[in-house]
Amino acid sequence: MYDCIIIGAGPAGCTAAGRLAEKGRKVLLVERCRLPRYKSCSGVLIKKSMDFVKLYIGEETPVHTMCAPAENRGMIFTNDHGKEYRFEQEGLNVWRSSFDNWLAGKAVEKGVLLRDGTMAVSCEEQEDYVSVILHGEKTYTEKAKYVLDCEGVTGAVKRSLSAENNGYITTFQTFNRGSIDLDYHYFYAYLQPELSQYDAWFNVKDNLLVLGVSVKEAGKIKSYYENFLSYMKKEHNLYIEEETKAEKWLMPHIRPGCRVDYGTGRILFAGEAAGFLNPMGEGISAGMESGYWAAEAAAAHFENPQKVLDAYQKGAASLQAYMQRQWSFVGGIAGTFREME
Ligand SMILES: Cc1cc2nc3c(=O)[nH]c(=O)nc-3n(C[C@H](O)[C@H](O)[C@H](O)COP(=O)(O)OP(=O)(O)OC[C@H]3O[C@@H](n4cnc5c(N)ncnc54)[C@H](O)[C@@H]3O)c2cc1C
């Protein structure tokens, strides 16, 4: 019997696992992929994420997780009228495979038992524990007093447990050799409705130019992407010598109000599985913070699931308020966002 089984070794799951282990709890962290695993991501650690790394992990983000240029100097938004907004802020540029692998290693150092290549198939709440069916080299059942589901955006376990789902945004990004008249130290987001149905972006990772778009209607993604390329060629002299990689992914659709599903009984959700994602697509800090608060709540009120849930909601209330403020901010600069019901 574990005190807690955590599903998913992303920022939410690793932070939660480490915190529970620090509090003396017996924790199993399961990850369906072999680590280091790939995660489609721009890999920008904003200042808030950097601070959480220091606060929750107790160390600075290590250099080996970073890619060039390692320093991110902020974000530059172009709204639906072509007006530019610059937000200068200290940040870092990381590869998620290395960063998340490092987070998982830190959780293990704190005493967490990690099983990668192990997928949670389902979980069911019993009288005073939860049974979890796991599938690795074989299929077997483990038991825990609590389950913290941190599966990320499309979690199958989450879907089997909760009807709450705000829908998805599909993302498409390419990695390219080439050149462009933009500063590689910034993350650029474009909110013009002809370029995407959410946002389009440009950033650089290890000298590869990353160009992406996000849409509500997945079938339209390539045509938006073509529009975005044309725009970048015209406005910023984009030249693509060779596309080295293209990938699609999903993000939770964060709507005005930023609804979150904290879970029920002994099964809690954190990170994207719960709906935590800042409206501009920044989710590492939200994953870490929600994972931390879920772990704090479980450790503090271990004998009383209702108190755990209440404490988790209370702890994460400021994060939800931050998401809502961000929503108002983006809605304030781009009408297309405001109307995103
Ligand atoms: C294109 C794109 C760009 C982004 N750019 C940024 C950015 O620059 N900065 C930023 O802060 N955020 C960014 N995000 C958002 C960020 O990637 C996510 O919000 C963040 O990874 C969420 O963390 P998480 O721990 O909730 O989930 P994840 O990081 O998705 O981790 C979930 C883990 O659970 C595992 N898993 C899933 N199902 C199971 C199962 N049944 N059993 C076991 N394991 C399972 C998965 O393999 C995965 O490792 C971006 C997202 C996208 C799509």
PDBQT file of the ligand as one rigid body, heavy atoms in Angstrom, charges set to zero:
ROOT
HETATM    1  C1  LIG A 401       3.395  23.421 -28.477  1.00  0.00    +0.000 C 
HETATM    2  C2  LIG A 401       3.427  23.708 -26.992  1.00  0.00    +0.000 A 
HETATM    3  C3  LIG A 401       4.289  24.661 -26.505  1.00  0.00    +0.000 A 
HETATM    4  C4  LIG A 401       4.346  24.918 -25.130  1.00  0.00    +0.000 A 
HETATM    5  N1  LIG A 401       5.265  25.818 -24.671  1.00  0.00    +0.000 NA
HETATM    6  C5  LIG A 401       5.375  26.043 -23.354  1.00  0.00    +0.000 A 
HETATM    7  C6  LIG A 401       6.399  26.899 -22.842  1.00  0.00    +0.000 A 
HETATM    8  O1  LIG A 401       7.225  27.438 -23.569  1.00  0.00    +0.000 OA
HETATM    9  N2  LIG A 401       6.465  27.099 -21.503  1.00  0.00    +0.000 N 
HETATM   10  C7  LIG A 401       5.589  26.500 -20.639  1.00  0.00    +0.000 A 
HETATM   11  O2  LIG A 401       5.666  26.762 -19.432  1.00  0.00    +0.000 OA
HETATM   12  N3  LIG A 401       4.633  25.660 -21.087  1.00  0.00    +0.000 NA
HETATM   13  C8  LIG A 401       4.510  25.399 -22.411  1.00  0.00    +0.000 A 
HETATM   14  N4  LIG A 401       3.562  24.519 -22.866  1.00  0.00    +0.000 N 
HETATM   15  C9  LIG A 401       2.662  23.887 -21.902  1.00  0.00    +0.000 C 
HETATM   16  C10 LIG A 401       3.369  22.805 -21.114  1.00  0.00    +0.000 C 
HETATM   17  O3  LIG A 401       4.075  21.948 -21.984  1.00  0.00    +0.000 OA
HETATM   18  C11 LIG A 401       2.363  21.985 -20.292  1.00  0.00    +0.000 C 
HETATM   19  O4  LIG A 401       1.422  22.839 -19.707  1.00  0.00    +0.000 OA
HETATM   20  C12 LIG A 401       3.048  21.172 -19.200  1.00  0.00    +0.000 C 
HETATM   21  O5  LIG A 401       3.895  20.206 -19.748  1.00  0.00    +0.000 OA
HETATM   22  C13 LIG A 401       1.999  20.483 -18.328  1.00  0.00    +0.000 C 
HETATM   23  O6  LIG A 401       2.650  19.728 -17.346  1.00  0.00    +0.000 OA
HETATM   24  P1  LIG A 401       1.939  18.445 -16.746  1.00  0.00    +0.000 P 
HETATM   25  O7  LIG A 401       2.879  17.902 -15.748  1.00  0.00    +0.000 OA
HETATM   26  O8  LIG A 401       0.553  18.767 -16.366  1.00  0.00    +0.000 OA
HETATM   27  O9  LIG A 401       1.795  17.425 -17.999  1.00  0.00    +0.000 OA
HETATM   28  P2  LIG A 401       2.881  16.816 -18.990  1.00  0.00    +0.000 P 
HETATM   29  O10 LIG A 401       4.103  17.611 -19.010  1.00  0.00    +0.000 OA
HETATM   30  O11 LIG A 401       2.166  16.583 -20.269  1.00  0.00    +0.000 OA
HETATM   31  O12 LIG A 401       3.228  15.420 -18.326  1.00  0.00    +0.000 OA
HETATM   32  C14 LIG A 401       2.276  14.392 -18.254  1.00  0.00    +0.000 C 
HETATM   33  C15 LIG A 401       3.016  13.065 -18.237  1.00  0.00    +0.000 C 
HETATM   34  O13 LIG A 401       2.082  12.018 -17.991  1.00  0.00    +0.000 OA
HETATM   35  C16 LIG A 401       2.420  10.911 -18.797  1.00  0.00    +0.000 C 
HETATM   36  N5  LIG A 401       1.218  10.088 -18.928  1.00  0.00    +0.000 N 
HETATM   37  C17 LIG A 401       0.095  10.372 -19.638  1.00  0.00    +0.000 A 
HETATM   38  N6  LIG A 401      -0.814   9.415 -19.465  1.00  0.00    +0.000 NA
HETATM   39  C18 LIG A 401      -0.271   8.515 -18.615  1.00  0.00    +0.000 A 
HETATM   40  C19 LIG A 401      -0.756   7.298 -18.042  1.00  0.00    +0.000 A 
HETATM   41  N7  LIG A 401      -1.994   6.855 -18.288  1.00  0.00    +0.000 N 
HETATM   42  N8  LIG A 401       0.050   6.605 -17.214  1.00  0.00    +0.000 NA
HETATM   43  C20 LIG A 401       1.311   7.064 -16.944  1.00  0.00    +0.000 A 
HETATM   44  N9  LIG A 401       1.814   8.204 -17.452  1.00  0.00    +0.000 NA
HETATM   45  C21 LIG A 401       1.028   8.933 -18.267  1.00  0.00    +0.000 A 
HETATM   46  C22 LIG A 401       2.889  11.558 -20.102  1.00  0.00    +0.000 C 
HETATM   47  O14 LIG A 401       3.690  10.673 -20.858  1.00  0.00    +0.000 OA
HETATM   48  C23 LIG A 401       3.673  12.750 -19.572  1.00  0.00    +0.000 C 
HETATM   49  O15 LIG A 401       5.027  12.456 -19.355  1.00  0.00    +0.000 OA
HETATM   50  C24 LIG A 401       3.488  24.223 -24.240  1.00  0.00    +0.000 A 
HETATM   51  C25 LIG A 401       2.613  23.264 -24.742  1.00  0.00    +0.000 A 
HETATM   52  C26 LIG A 401       2.585  22.986 -26.102  1.00  0.00    +0.000 A 
HETATM   53  C27 LIG A 401       1.653  21.916 -26.613  1.00  0.00    +0.000 C 
ENDROOT
TORSDOF 0
